[in-house]
């Protein structure tokens, strides 16, 4: 069975366009696998334990997060 994981397209990711520079995908991840060091920094993922639930992808207003099969 293929596994899925979230990836960030940094060409589309612009935290300055999100409210207060805070990535909404960080708050949406139920497993807290996405981190943002400071507001306006791009989010960083831990893809090795991502289960591909798509919550972060749905929360990203810029469409910068996608779920891919690995």
C-alpha positions as CSV (number, residue, x, y, z in Angstrom):
1,X,0.0,0.0,0.0
2,X,1.5,3.4,-1.0
3,X,2.3,5.9,1.7
4,X,1.5,9.6,1.4
5,X,3.2,12.7,2.7
6,X,2.8,16.4,2.5
7,X,5.3,18.6,0.7
8,X,5.7,22.4,0.5
9,X,6.1,24.1,-2.8
10,X,8.3,27.0,-1.7
11,X,7.7,28.8,-5.0
12,X,4.0,29.2,-3.9
13,X,4.6,29.5,-0.1
14,X,4.5,33.2,1.0
15,X,3.9,33.4,4.8
16,X,3.7,37.2,4.4
17,X,0.4,36.7,2.7
18,X,-1.0,34.7,5.7
19,X,-2.5,36.4,8.7
20,X,0.3,37.9,10.9
21,X,2.8,35.7,9.0
22,X,1.5,32.6,10.7
23,X,1.1,29.6,8.5
24,X,-2.5,28.2,9.0
25,X,-1.2,24.7,8.0
26,X,0.9,24.6,11.2
27,X,-2.2,24.8,13.3
28,X,-4.1,22.4,11.1
29,X,-1.7,19.5,11.4
30,X,-3.2,17.2,14.1
31,X,0.2,15.5,14.7
32,X,2.2,18.7,14.9
33,X,4.5,17.7,12.1
34,X,4.8,21.2,10.7
35,X,6.9,23.8,12.4
36,X,7.4,27.5,11.8
37,X,10.3,29.0,13.7
38,X,9.0,32.5,13.6
39,X,6.1,34.4,11.9
40,X,6.9,35.0,8.2
41,X,9.3,32.1,8.1
42,X,8.3,29.3,5.7
43,X,6.9,26.2,7.4
44,X,9.1,23.1,7.7
45,X,7.7,19.6,7.6
46,X,8.7,16.2,9.0
47,X,7.8,14.1,6.0
48,X,9.1,10.9,7.5
49,X,6.2,10.6,9.9
50,X,3.5,12.4,7.9
51,X,0.4,10.2,7.3
52,X,-1.0,12.2,4.4
53,X,-4.2,13.2,6.1
54,X,-4.4,16.4,3.9
55,X,-5.5,18.7,6.8
56,X,-2.5,21.0,6.2
57,X,-3.1,21.1,2.4
58,X,-6.7,22.1,3.0
59,X,-5.7,24.8,5.4
60,X,-3.1,26.4,3.1
61,X,-4.8,29.4,1.4
62,X,-2.1,29.6,-1.2
63,X,-2.2,26.0,-2.4
64,X,1.5,25.6,-1.5
65,X,1.1,22.2,0.2
66,X,0.3,19.0,-1.7
67,X,0.1,15.4,-0.8
68,X,2.2,13.0,-2.8
69,X,2.6,9.2,-2.8
70,X,5.9,7.8,-1.9
